[in-house]
Amino acid sequence: MNNKWTRFFCAQRRMMQEGFFLFFSILFVAHTTYGDVSYSFPEEMKRGSVIGNIAKDLGLNVNRLSSRKARIDTEGNRKRYCDINLNTGELTVAERIDREGLCGKKASCVLNQELVLENPLELRRISLLVQDINDNNPFFGKGVIDMEISESAVKGKRFLLEEANDADIGQHSVQSYSIQDNEYFHLSVQSNSLGEKYAEIILNKELDREQQKDLTLILTAVDGGTPPRSGTVAIHVTVLDANDNAPVFSQAVYKVSLPENSPLDTVVVTVSATDADEGQNGDVTYEFSHVMEGFKQLFYLDRKTGVISIKGPVDFEEETTFNLRIIAKDGSGLTSYSNVIISISDINDNSPILIVKSLNSPIPENALPGTEVGIINVQDRDSENNGQVRCSIQQNVPFKLVPSIKNYYSLVTTGELDRELLSDYNITIAATDEGSPPLSSTKNIHLTVADVNDNPPAFQEQSYRAHVQENNKPGSSICSVSATDPDWRQNGTVVYSLLSSDVTGAQVDNGSPPLSSNVTVSVFITDENDNSPQILYPSPEGNSFMTEMVPKAAQARSLVSKVIAVDADSGQNAWLSYHIIKATDPGLFTIGIHSGEIRTQRDISESDSMKQNLIVSVRDNGQPSLSATCALYLLISDNLAEVPELKDMSRDESSSKLTFYLIIALVSVSTFFLTFIIIILAVRFCRRRKPRLLFDGAVAIPSAYLPPNYAEVEGAGTLRSTYNYDAYLTTGSRTSDFKFVRSYNEGTLTVEGAGTLRSTYNYDAYLTTGSRTSDFKFVRSYNEGTLTADLTLKNTQSSVDDLEGLDAEMSDSFQVGLNNSVFHR
């Protein structure tokens, strides 16, 4: 017997070894279908074992696995059973893989994993086919099988034995049974409708209770592994009197459908078996036969009634089908078997799960529409419609969800972002399945917008005006400019710089690249009365003096001399007034307060002193007023012969110098007298040809006394040509008064009789005649210093020429329209 078993096991071992090598020769063959890849490998491989090179099999660039964030995600499994080596692209074992624990008796054990890559988003399905290895021994549910056989049993009667269970499948499951040699029974191995092996013993020799009331047989179950594994059980046969019938089930297979999450104690199915025997031999009891321990925790079998009820929670997502093997046994130990197949139906008991797989935050505000900022995965463990999920964004935000691969969504931008308007987004994504009733869940995502230097600095004013008093101290504040930049941190830090007016560059912010804006600051320097009047004529240099002659026949209002003075200041500070502060004869001469013209107040008489001394003070209009003085010496005489010695006029000089100065004075007076005679003759001749002029002076002041940028204005004195002035003149007499003069540098000016007018225009003044004073009858503006076309001067053409000549000479014209009067130089 021992030799027989040795030969049997040797033959089995050779067959199993050949099958084992054939199996492992195809074990690691991978194939791809439509971008997916499948691997077949044995269970119980060590952690870190290489399953295959997925990068090579999928044609991926190994060097880009890290940058594309390659990772393995699970599909409906709670554990990740494999990892990817980012350096080599190899797929390795991450967790212990026990095929029996994962798939039980299922013929095919497939684990679905997913390879996820980003930039761009790519999803590859990985199917892991876990191959069974022969790592489980066949075993019987009991250590001893008790059988009671009636001694009346006839030769050839069959007795079904309890099956041996092997957690392995296929060739590694139980393939054969053997029983030790004995004279009463031999073994018969059969297959049921599910392909499972079971054994029966056949009676070879009738039993005789009186000879042997019991016997023990050893039953061995052997699987098909290489090497094979086996398990044994003892069969204890008790010889009884006549129990001729075994129980019979009403159905060979019971099939039932059960909703998941059914309440405890819910009746699933009732199995029923009958025995034709009577009494104890006909009493049938029920029990589980070779059912996994986990199933026994979920279902309860009533031993007496055969009712199967729910004992624990049944979850479709954990197990969809339960196969329960039920044994029916009568009182004498005769048995029969039936299978109960319980199919679990799905109900919508799982809410969708939203998983953020990738999120790029912060997002630059200049990101283009359509930029992918995140990858969202949605999972629902339910099946069919209960597992179909719709995703949407709840708020009105510039983002949308774009379906990508399978149950993945890309979160992309739909419009331009502006950090200055909104810098943070709290996005709520809702997922709702199509179950009845539907279940939903939400996921909040916080996104921030990164600043980009897209805003130039902005000044608070379009332009700035500043007024600065001249002679101010260095370092004094002129004005303050302020610019703001809504960008963040460095991009919003504003740096100021001064640029010359002819440079096209501007201030910049501190961003990269920098942005800029500019503003014009107009600085107006306000004049300060810091310059005293400067007398140009008579010359104040040294101790020299100038003597002018006045004809004895001079009538009232005759021009006898003129004081010329200028002031380096501007505006009101440069407006000068002339005053006689001391005179030999106070009632004989008067001076034009603004013109500096010295005229006679009355006709010259014989009683008037020949020598007239005048001290003239020139004051400006500043606050406080500054002044200067000069002395004029006048001789009332018609010829040089009448001129007395000049020693009184130079009493401070020595006698030697007096003689020298007298000679110079006599020559000068003689020359002046001859010139004066010529001028008198010429004036009288001209009076016969044209209307009388406004005044007929006896003294001609040379233009050499006038400095640059100054002009001599008839009746108004010496004025700077960079300002505009209004002159109000009278008509109807030989002389005219300069009634009022005012500069209008500050934007407005006061016109006598017409109020305050803007100085950005020139005005025409139409004056009345017949009196010393004139009324301002009408004011009319004309732009840019030109005379209006309808202005009529009712005088001779020569008078108009004189007016136009004055307009051409000065940089800022003195434009006065006169009715029946002229402006004469």
Sequence and secondary structure as in RCSB ss.txt:
>XXXX:A:sequence
MNNKWTRFFCAQRRMMQEGFFLFFSILFVAHTTYGDVSYSFPEEMKRGSVIGNIAKDLGLNVNRLSSRKARIDTE
GNRKRYCDINLNTGELTVAERIDREGLCGKKASCVLNQELVLENPLELRRISLLVQDINDNNPFFGKGVIDMEIS
ESAVKGKRFLLEEANDADIGQHSVQSYSIQDNEYFHLSVQSNSLGEKYAEIILNKELDREQQKDLTLILTAVDGG
TPPRSGTVAIHVTVLDANDNAPVFSQAVYKVSLPENSPLDTVVVTVSATDADEGQNGDVTYEFSHVMEGFKQLFY
LDRKTGVISIKGPVDFEEETTFNLRIIAKDGSGLTSYSNVIISISDINDNSPILIVKSLNSPIPENALPGTEVGI
INVQDRDSENNGQVRCSIQQNVPFKLVPSIKNYYSLVTTGELDRELLSDYNITIAATDEGSPPLSSTKNIHLTVA
DVNDNPPAFQEQSYRAHVQENNKPGSSICSVSATDPDWRQNGTVVYSLLSSDVTGAQVDNGSPPLSSNVTVSVFI
TDENDNSPQILYPSPEGNSFMTEMVPKAAQARSLVSKVIAVDADSGQNAWLSYHIIKATDPGLFTIGIHSGEIRT
QRDISESDSMKQNLIVSVRDNGQPSLSATCALYLLISDNLAEVPELKDMSRDESSSKLTFYLIIALVSVSTFFLT
FIIIILAVRFCRRRKPRLLFDGAVAIPSAYLPPNYAEVEGAGTLRSTYNYDAYLTTGSRTSDFKFVRSYNEGTLT
VEGAGTLRSTYNYDAYLTTGSRTSDFKFVRSYNEGTLTADLTLKNTQSSVDDLEGLDAEMSDSFQVGLNNSVFHR
>XXXX:A:secstr
 HHHHHHHHHHHHHHHHHHHHHHHHTTT  EEETTEEEEEEETT  TT EEEEHHHHHT  GGGTTTTT EEEES
S SS  EEE TTT EEEE S   HHHHHTT S  EEEEEEEETTTTEEEEEEEEEE  S    EESSSEEEEEEE
TT  TT EEE   EE SS GGGSEEEEEE   SSEEEEEEE TTS EEEEEEESS   TTT SEEEEEEEEEES 
SS  EEEEEEEEEEES      EES SEEEEEEETT  TT EEEE  EE SS GGGG  EEEE S  HHHHTTEE
E TTT EEEE S   TTT SEEEEEEEEE TTS EEEEEEEEEEE  S    EEEEEEE  SEETT  TT EEEE
EEEE  S GGGG EEEEE S  SEEEEE STTEEEEEE S   TTT  EEEEEEEEEE SSS  EEEEEEEEEEE
  S    EESSSEEEEEEETT  TT       EE  S GGGG EE     TT    EEESSSS  EE  EEEEEE
E       EEEES  STT   EEEE TT  TT EEEE EEE SS GGGG EEEEEEEESSTTTEEE TTT EEEE
SS   TTS SEEEEEEEEEESSSS  EEEEEEEEEE SSGGG   GGGGGTTS HHHHHHHHHHHHHHHHHHHHH
HHHHHHHHHHHHTTS   S   S    GGGS TTEEEETTTEEEETTS        SSS           SSEEE
ETTTEEEETTSEEEE    SSSS     EEEEGGG   TT    S HHHHHHHHHHHHHSSS      SS     
